[in-house]
Amino acid sequence: MALSALFWACFALIPPASAQTFGSSYTSTAPRDCRVKSAGNGVDDSTTRVCPGKAGLLVFISEDDLREAVSVGRSRAAADREPAAETSFGPFNSTTHTVEWRALDGKPFAIIQRWHIADNADEDRNGRPIAKPLLAVTRLPPGAVCHVAYVDVKANPDANELARKAADEIARGFKCGQDEVKVIGASGRAIELAKRR
């Protein structure tokens, strides 16, 4: 009995294995913080931005015909080969200049970025489409880089938290090209627009 009590007393002194820690950090994709290249004839211009990210990863943003695609890789060429480099939305769209990096124990596994998708059925008084905000969660290497989840910002007051939860729970196990992009939380107009390809 005394030996058993001694064992359990010693066992209690062993510290528990450290819990995994999720966290966020941020980088900018503003043109002033990136390498920007323009191509075109002044009418059908396209631009690309290569922006520093986290852990040696770069964010590659291509814009053509008022639509953007965002990918991530260790080089521009690597990012350009990822499924995310070919993923945009049917309506005109753009992204904000802040990228949220979700990391586990300091190693990034997903990004969250806010997109604005033009709604041609909802115009301002000057006849311009009013953009609807959407959060896109994108998985990172190892493995392919692709969208894994969408959160409609207007339909969900806790959109940022929903996007972080989706990143933490879905991104690492998501199989690009096999799994379907998840809609997280309530679905609103931004989700309808995002599904138009």
ChimeraX attribute file (.defattr): number of C-alpha atoms within 10 A of each C-alpha:
attribute: neighborCount
match mode: 1-to-1
recipient: residues
	/A:1	6
	/A:2	6
	/A:3	8
	/A:4	9
	/A:5	10
	/A:6	11
	/A:7	11
	/A:8	10
	/A:9	11
	/A:10	10
	/A:11	10
	/A:12	10
	/A:13	8
	/A:14	8
	/A:15	7
	/A:16	7
	/A:17	6
	/A:18	6
	/A:19	7
	/A:20	9
	/A:21	9
	/A:22	14
	/A:23	16
	/A:24	16
	/A:25	14
	/A:26	13
	/A:27	16
	/A:28	17
	/A:29	21
	/A:30	14
	/A:31	14
	/A:32	10
	/A:33	14
	/A:34	18
	/A:35	14
	/A:36	15
	/A:37	12
	/A:38	13
	/A:39	11
	/A:40	10
	/A:41	8
	/A:42	8
	/A:43	7
	/A:44	10
	/A:45	13
	/A:46	18
	/A:47	15
	/A:48	21
	/A:49	23
	/A:50	22
	/A:51	22
	/A:52	19
	/A:53	23
	/A:54	15
	/A:55	10
	/A:56	9
	/A:57	18
	/A:58	21
	/A:59	24
	/A:60	27
	/A:61	23
	/A:62	21
	/A:63	18
	/A:64	15
	/A:65	12
	/A:66	13
	/A:67	19
	/A:68	22
	/A:69	21
	/A:70	27
	/A:71	28
	/A:72	32
	/A:73	22
	/A:74	15
	/A:75	14
	/A:76	19
	/A:77	11
	/A:78	14
	/A:79	23
	/A:80	19
	/A:81	15
	/A:82	21
	/A:83	17
	/A:84	22
	/A:85	20
	/A:86	15
	/A:87	16
	/A:88	20
	/A:89	19
	/A:90	14
	/A:91	19
	/A:92	19
	/A:93	22
	/A:94	21
	/A:95	21
	/A:96	13
	/A:97	14
	/A:98	14
	/A:99	19
	/A:100	20
	/A:101	25
	/A:102	27
	/A:103	19
	/A:104	14
	/A:105	11
	/A:106	16
	/A:107	13
	/A:108	22
	/A:109	19
	/A:110	28
	/A:111	27
	/A:112	25
	/A:113	20
	/A:114	22
	/A:115	23
	/A:116	19
	/A:117	25
	/A:118	25
	/A:119	19
	/A:120	15
	/A:121	8
	/A:122	13
	/A:123	13
	/A:124	10
	/A:125	8
	/A:126	6
	/A:127	9
	/A:128	13
	/A:129	16
	/A:130	16
	/A:131	21
	/A:132	21
	/A:133	23
	/A:134	25
	/A:135	23
	/A:136	25
	/A:137	29
	/A:138	29
	/A:139	30
	/A:140	24
	/A:141	16
	/A:142	9
	/A:143	13
	/A:144	20
	/A:145	26
	/A:146	28
	/A:147	26
	/A:148	24
	/A:149	23
	/A:150	27
	/A:151	29
	/A:152	30
	/A:153	25
	/A:154	16
	/A:155	17
	/A:156	16
	/A:157	12
	/A:158	13
	/A:159	20
	/A:160	17
	/A:161	12
	/A:162	20
	/A:163	25
	/A:164	21
	/A:165	14
	/A:166	23
	/A:167	25
	/A:168	19
	/A:169	11
	/A:170	19
	/A:171	24
	/A:172	17
	/A:173	12
	/A:174	22
	/A:175	17
	/A:176	19
	/A:177	10
	/A:178	7
	/A:179	10
	/A:180	12
	/A:181	19
	/A:182	14
	/A:183	16
	/A:184	18
	/A:185	18
	/A:186	14
	/A:187	16
	/A:188	16
	/A:189	16
	/A:190	24
	/A:191	22
	/A:192	11
	/A:193	20
	/A:194	22
	/A:195	10
	/A:196	10
	/A:197	9
